[in-house]
């Protein structure tokens, strides 16, 4: 059974292969107990990343959450001019500081659409809150997937410096 699953290309979807350089890191955020920081922290734990709170250490990579913003745009309207559908967007700007290699900026954006019924304000607020939490989880997953890209950039930079 193991050979069958390996041979067909089966991979677990929820866990990202985090490069070993990022297996232990420091998470830095202006709001360390906020919902976004908690989602990122939870995703890092799910991906077996050890998070240290010692900001004085300079030998470990640091993931710094620089900014996050949420916008709502009108996507469609009814014939009478009332909003029919909205699109939520969540953008996270972060930086990975790697000792001896520099700072790598990361920007992640996640979108969601939802119908806007003006007659139902309470369910609309609850739906908006649920969508925001889901978007934060998805953005945290995308942020962690960027670790692989940063790792590849580090490898390319080290190969070019070896040539010269």
N, C-alpha and C positions, 0 to 999 in steps of 0.2 A: 504494500500500500504506500509506503514511503517513497519507493522508486517511482510509482505512478504519479504521485503528487509533485515530486521534484521534476519528473520528465515533462509534465504538461505545463510547467511554468506557474504553478499555484503559489501565491504569496499572500501573507496576511495583510489585510488592507489598512487596519487601524494603526499599525506600528511602522514608523519610518526608520530606515536604517541610518542612524546618526553616526557620522564619522567619529573615530576614536578621539580626535582632537577636541571634540565638543561633548564628550561623555561626562566631563566635570566642568561646570562653568559657574559664573556669578551672574545672577539676575538683578538688574538695576532698573528701578521704575520710580517715577515721582509719586505714584500711588500704589505702594506694594500690597495693600490689602483690598484694592479695588477689584471689581469683577473681571476686568480684562487681565490684570496681573494674575489673578487666581486661575483663570482659564489657561493662560500660558504656563503657569507653574504646574497645573494638573497635566497638561499635555507633555511637558518635559518629563514628569514622573512616569507617565505611561510609556514613554520612549526610553526609559531607564537612564535618564540623565540625572546626575547628582548635582544639586544646586547648593552652593555654599553662600553664606551670608557675609563672609569676610571680605569687605570691599578694599581692605588694605593689601590683599595679595595681588601681586603683579605678574605672576607666572601662569595665570589661568585666563582663558577667554571670558569676556564679559558681554552679555546680551543686555543692551540698554534699550528700553522702550522710550523713544523720544516723544512721540505724540500719537494720538488717536483722534479721529473725527468721524462723526456720523452725519449723513445728510439724507434728506428725503426729497425726492423729485417726483413730480406728477408725470405719469406715463400716458394716461388716457383720461378723457372726460366724457360725461354723459352729454346727451343732446341739449340739455338745459344749462350746460356750463359748469356743472358740479363735478368735482374730482371723482373719477371712477376707480383708478388704479394708481398706486404709488410704488416707487422703487426706493428701498433703503440701501444705502451704501455705507460700509464701514472701512475706513482706511487706517492702517497702522504703519507708522514709520518707526523703524528700529535701526540699531547699529550693532555690529559685532566688532568688538575691539579685541584683536589678537596680538598678544605681546610679541614684539619684534617684526610684525607683518603689517600693522596698520589698522585702519577702520574700514569696515565694509558696510555701506548703507543698504538697508532692505526696506522695501515698501510693499505692503500686501493690501489688496482691496477685495472685498467680498460684496456681492449684490444679492438682494432678495426683493421680490415683488409681492404685493398684497392688495386685495380689493379694499376700497375705502367706502364703507357704508356710513354716511353721516347720521343716520338714525340710531346707530348702535355705538355709542361712545365708550362705554365700559368694556365690551368685548374687544373693541378696536385697540384699547390701551393694553389689555392683557395679551392680545395677539402680537402687538408691537414689542412687548417685553420678551415674549417667548422667541420671536424672530431675532431680537438683538442678542439673546444668549446663544442661540444657534449660530449666529454670524460670528460671535466672538470665538466659539469653539472651532469653527471652520477656519477663521483667520489664524488662530494659534497653530493649527495643523499646517497651514500653508507656510507660516513663519518658520516652523521647524524643518519643513522640506527644503527651505532655502539654505540650510546648513550644508547640504550636499553641494550646492552651487558654489558656496564660499570655499568649501574644501577643494573643489576642482580648480577654482581660481588660484588658491594657494599652491597647488601642485604645478600649475602652469607657470606661475611666477618663480617657483624654485627651479624649474627646468630651464627657464630663460636665463636666470642668474647663474646657473651652472655652466651654460654655454659661453657666457661672456666672462 
